[in-house]
Amino acid sequence: MVKNTLEDYKAAIKLKYEIEKTGSHSSFLLNPSRAKLRKLCAELFKNDANADDLKSFSAFFQFDFVPNCSNKLKDQTDRFRPIETFFKGETDLADIEAVNIAAILVGFNQRPYLKFSKIESFKKELSLIDSPEGTVVPKVTGEDKIAINNNTENDGIIQQSFLVKKQMRFLQTPQIIPAMVLILIIGGFVYWFFPKKTCMQWQKDHYEAVVCETEELGIVNLYSKLPMNENMLTFKKIEVSDTTTFFKHNKPILWYCKNGDHLDFFNAPGFHPENEKTLKPITQYMIDKYVK
């Protein structure tokens, strides 16, 4: 038995990020920026913060979290730069306190690192050995240090990572190489002639699925291509009038953002695709002022 390391901790957080970036906080995590991560941090601590998280906040920002510290937190926006590039896979995180904040942002439950490090994990390295009966069975020893941990709520994530590594090592055996070559050739043919629309791009009033790698000739588009998020394909800009239904059961069903001298309306919360400002739920005051 060995203890989990900081590298194990970061690997588990990255796996959780891959899941959460298309989850309930996708508007913050799918295409993370320093400002978005800072806003998400403020929301999470405002709504639900335990004693460990509050300690992590104080250790990282060097001041205590209180509900009215949003302006003070704004001054710390650049502190989120290494976390942003960590999520994007561009850099690593060496600061343990920054890693703990990253864990909070993606909702990784076995935090902070001190708690995670005390959980015993098995080191695993797959090697094939002959059993007494002459059959080949997998042996677990050595290097895969993302644990299958029955005491955590992240077992599914960790086991999935372990199984993927197991499959990849099996595919490295000599008997598999010819089949792999054939699969790669067929896959390349399919990819070349049938490109997948795995990105999305804002098109006037909605997101459309587009091919990531190619550019359409003769068309200028000011908006960046983002990783595909099926949920965002229903996100649309809405034209409103004084007959538009703004509320259902006394709750807003449209969100707005001021754009120049007018309001833009959308059918879901998130960020304005053109200026990245946070959308706000509609109010009767804004309807009376800008619509009626």
Solvent accessible surface area in square Angstrom, and as a share of the most:
residue,aa,sasa,rsa
1,M,149,0.67
2,V,49,0.28
3,K,111,0.47
4,N,5,0.03
5,T,45,0.26
6,L,37,0.19
7,E,107,0.48
8,D,8,0.04
9,Y,0,0.00
10,K,10,0.04
11,A,33,0.25
12,A,2,0.01
13,I,0,0.00
14,K,53,0.22
15,L,52,0.26
16,K,25,0.11
17,Y,8,0.03
18,E,83,0.37
19,I,88,0.44
20,E,39,0.18
21,K,46,0.19
22,T,58,0.34
23,G,29,0.28
24,S,106,0.69
25,H,60,0.27
26,S,13,0.09
27,S,33,0.22
28,F,32,0.14
29,L,1,0.00
30,L,15,0.07
31,N,53,0.27
32,P,4,0.02
33,S,33,0.21
34,R,72,0.26
35,A,40,0.31
36,K,22,0.09
37,L,0,0.00
38,R,33,0.12
39,K,58,0.25
40,L,0,0.00
41,C,1,0.00
42,A,24,0.19
43,E,70,0.31
44,L,38,0.19
45,F,9,0.04
46,K,120,0.51
47,N,111,0.57
48,D,116,0.60
49,A,35,0.27
50,N,79,0.41
51,A,69,0.53
52,D,60,0.31
53,D,4,0.02
54,L,68,0.34
55,K,141,0.60
56,S,7,0.05
57,F,0,0.00
58,S,30,0.20
59,A,40,0.31
60,F,6,0.02
61,F,5,0.02
62,Q,143,0.64
63,F,27,0.11
64,D,99,0.51
65,F,33,0.14
66,V,68,0.39
67,P,114,0.72
68,N,128,0.66
69,C,9,0.06
70,S,61,0.39
71,N,112,0.58
72,K,106,0.45
73,L,1,0.01
74,K,112,0.48
75,D,117,0.60
76,Q,40,0.18
77,T,29,0.17
78,D,92,0.48
79,R,84,0.31
80,F,0,0.00
81,R,122,0.45
82,P,55,0.34
83,I,0,0.00
84,E,23,0.10
85,T,24,0.14
86,F,8,0.03
87,F,5,0.02
88,K,86,0.37
89,G,55,0.52
90,E,114,0.51
91,T,73,0.42
92,D,94,0.49
93,L,4,0.02
94,A,94,0.73
95,D,69,0.36
96,I,69,0.35
97,E,56,0.25
98,A,2,0.01
99,V,0,0.00
100,N,9,0.05
101,I,0,0.00
102,A,0,0.00
103,A,0,0.00
104,I,9,0.05
105,L,2,0.01
106,V,3,0.02
107,G,30,0.29
108,F,1,0.00
109,N,65,0.33
110,Q,20,0.09
111,R,40,0.15
112,P,25,0.16
113,Y,42,0.16
114,L,120,0.60
115,K,95,0.40
116,F,8,0.03
117,S,18,0.11
118,K,132,0.56
119,I,25,0.13
120,E,92,0.41
121,S,3,0.02
122,F,107,0.45
123,K,86,0.36
124,K,11,0.05
125,E,64,0.28
126,L,31,0.16
127,S,48,0.31
128,L,110,0.55
129,I,79,0.40
130,D,112,0.58
131,S,17,0.11
132,P,137,0.86
133,E,140,0.63
134,G,57,0.54
135,T,77,0.45
136,V,93,0.53
137,V,59,0.34
138,P,75,0.47
139,K,85,0.36
140,V,76,0.44
141,T,54,0.31
142,G,33,0.32
143,E,99,0.45
144,D,7,0.04
145,K,63,0.27
146,I,23,0.11
147,A,4,0.03
148,I,46,0.23
149,N,7,0.03
150,N,131,0.67
151,N,128,0.66
152,T,13,0.07
153,E,137,0.62
154,N,4,0.02
155,D,32,0.17
156,G,55,0.53
157,I,20,0.10
158,I,5,0.03
159,Q,72,0.32
160,Q,114,0.51
161,S,14,0.09
162,F,24,0.10
163,L,91,0.45
164,V,77,0.44
165,K,72,0.31
166,K,77,0.33
167,Q,111,0.50
168,M,103,0.46
169,R,64,0.23
170,F,118,0.49
171,L,60,0.30
172,Q,130,0.58
173,T,30,0.18
174,P,102,0.64
175,Q,145,0.64
176,I,36,0.18
177,I,95,0.48
178,P,93,0.58
179,A,49,0.38
180,M,57,0.25
181,V,76,0.43
182,L,105,0.52
183,I,106,0.54
184,L,120,0.60
185,I,115,0.58
186,I,95,0.48
187,G,38,0.36
188,G,39,0.38
189,F,118,0.49
190,V,61,0.35
191,Y,111,0.42
192,W,193,0.68
193,F,119,0.50
194,F,127,0.53
195,P,68,0.43
196,K,121,0.51
197,K,125,0.53
198,T,72,0.42
199,C,15,0.09
200,M,1,0.01
201,Q,18,0.08
202,W,3,0.01
203,Q,49,0.22
204,K,170,0.72
205,D,55,0.29
206,H,50,0.23
207,Y,20,0.08
208,E,75,0.34
209,A,35,0.27
210,V,18,0.10
211,V,26,0.15
212,C,41,0.25
213,E,119,0.53
214,T,79,0.46
215,E,134,0.60
216,E,117,0.53
217,L,171,0.85
218,G,87,0.84
219,I,110,0.56
220,V,133,0.76
221,N,51,0.26
222,L,155,0.77
223,Y,62,0.24
224,S,85,0.55
225,K,57,0.24
226,L,34,0.17
227,P,61,0.38
228,M,43,0.19
229,N,3,0.02
230,E,120,0.54
231,N,100,0.51
232,M,33,0.15
233,L,51,0.25
234,T,95,0.55
235,F,4,0.02
236,K,95,0.40
237,K,43,0.18
238,I,54,0.27
239,E,155,0.69
240,V,37,0.21
241,S,53,0.34
242,D,92,0.48
243,T,119,0.69
244,T,38,0.22
245,T,89,0.52
246,F,13,0.05
247,F,66,0.27
248,K,124,0.53
249,H,158,0.71
250,N,149,0.76
251,K,141,0.60
252,P,44,0.28
253,I,63,0.32
254,L,13,0.06
255,W,47,0.16
256,Y,22,0.09
257,C,7,0.04
258,K,102,0.43
259,N,38,0.20
260,G,68,0.65
261,D,127,0.66
262,H,90,0.40
263,L,15,0.08
264,D,11,0.05
265,F,11,0.05
266,F,0,0.00
267,N,56,0.29
268,A,30,0.23
269,P,80,0.50
270,G,11,0.10
271,F,21,0.09
272,H,0,0.00
273,P,24,0.15
274,E,66,0.30
275,N,52,0.27
276,E,98,0.44
277,K,110,0.47
278,T,60,0.35
279,L,9,0.04
280,K,117,0.50
281,P,65,0.41
282,I,3,0.02
283,T,61,0.35
284,Q,89,0.40
285,Y,143,0.54
286,M,28,0.13
287,I,3,0.02
288,D,77,0.40
289,K,120,0.51
290,Y,68,0.26
291,V,33,0.19
292,K,145,0.62
